[in-house]
């Protein structure tokens, strides 16, 4: 690393950097949904330079990587709008949802034959996801959204005939939401999750079991975990709610699941009559179920479970083994260089998962099941990288986990990134501008993994604070629930307190504090700019300015989310108006840039447009950048590159960074 003595002195925020907007998308892949079937690994890679196409990939371990389908196919479900779990690999065939028509297709894996997809479902107002295979009855069991009626779409668990001869049949209906239908190895028991308005899956869910008759019908349905006393969660107090995550059957047919009944998402075992927590730790073995098919553990065999867990915002691998004599479970942490781990899949031979570190972007990793020991670090093999090393590591700023006091007397978490560039430094009498980042959700978390979108800023001389404000996951349920009824208050306190903390530490220029965020993070941006005087500029990416409008005009999955974050609507409409930046536009006095996809169904463009119009009428410097073909989150390379370029220029212009010093 160069010393300050042989670096060029140039104002912070204006340093030339090899991490350009095009670097963010150059051969960039978003990897997701890995599966392992016998000796073959499958995964989805979403390609920005192909307009966000989601490509189904296959690799027989030791062989070549290939696309399973031709370039016309994009494998993606739009259930809950966020999707996930759009395919299932079996030894004989892969079943997948095609984005073009939301139909389910069968791709037979016959040696020596072309892979011709065959449609199993008709074109219609349906969205399918989250599959389980029932080979003895020649069917898939899946979650289906039915958009054919008036009002909210209906959720069902359905059976899909894999011969294509019969239409899907409904197995389970009546609840607002379903996920994780999982058939036991002997085909005799089905497990699934459900939840009801106004809960989100991280608030309150129920784990069900039902017996499966020879003809496929379900009998003796019962709730075994979650809110057993009453299935209508509205009547249950918060302290009696439990969030259940990822029910899974072991190879010999024992049921496991994650529950937060002790305040942390820990792994549980159900013996047919009783459940017990098998790893009681102040650690999270789950993550918020924003998409279908999330997996934080998988079975190597009936007595060995590979898992991942989070402590203080950092993820690690773990191994759970069962003593064959007393049937007790033992947990061991496995040392790896990774700080972010997700999407675990395993069998008796292989383990695959997604992992990243402070020095490397997300990659698909593989390790041999039998190589995993209790003490030795497992040897990792990288199968696929989300992006090659395009920039020398000297330009990377490593995440530093920090805690800081909030102005209301509590503690908040985040990751601090100092400005880093081996060729440039700021003047001795200057402090860098600080960019505070608000993650989406708001139930979610940011990670310490290398992210070129953060390095884009730090390599130019910006300091960055990526905040896991109260309400974020990874720090236990009390921290997660701290945002209930307080969205727009607690998170705003946290981002403002974090910025002030770094100013007090001499790490940021108090006159050049910037805040940016997307989706729910965009709301925190606009609220912080409106209700505090901490920040000098901000960027809202498909963010929310009018909470009442969001309650009236969003999709089913989140249509009652605000009940817990703010209060029941319309009963608490006055609170919604009180916390909506649009209704207090007189208090917003600094420049703001808005970036918005015009096909966004989660946060419609009207949210940004009303804010822009109000600020323009007031004479506040405002820029509105739209993308005609983008939805909620930008997927194409062109959109991502333009968004970052416009945002950077906005800060340079309105914070007069080129005139510093």
Buried (B, 14 or more C-beta within 10 A) or exposed (E): EEEEEEBEEBBBBBBEBEBBBBBBBBEBBBBBBBBBBBEBBBBBBBBBBBBBBBBBBBBEBEEEBEEBBEEEBBBBBBBBBBBBBBBBBBEEBBBBBBBEEBBBBBBEBEEEEEBEBEEBBEEBEBBBBBBBBBEEBBBBBBBBBBBEEEEBBBBBBBBBBBEBEEEBEEBBEEBBBBBBBBBBEEBEBBBBBBBBBBBBBBBBBBBBBBEBEEEBEBEEEEBBBBBEEEBEBEEBEEEBBBBBBBBBBBEEEBBBBBBBBBEBBBBBBBEEEEBEBBBEBEBBBBBBBBBBBBBBBBBBBBBBBBBBBBBEBBBBBBBBBBEEEEEEBEBEBBEBEBBBBBBBBBBEEBBBBBBBBBEBBBBBBBBEBEEBEEEEEBEBEEBBBBBEEBBEEEBBBBBEBBEBBBEEEBEBBBBBBBBBBBBBBBEEEBBBBBBBBBBBBBBBBBBBBBBBBBBBBBBBBBBBBBBBBBBBBBBBBEBBBBBBBBBBBBBBBBBBBBBBBBBEEEBBBBEBBBBBBBBBBBBBBBBBBBBBEBBBBBBBBBBBBBBBBBBEBBBBBBBBBBBBBBBBBEEBBEBBBBBBBBBBBEEBEBBBBBBBBEEBEBBBBBBBBBBBBBBEEEEBBBBBBBBEBBBBBBBBBBBBBBBBBBBBEBBBBBBEBEEBE
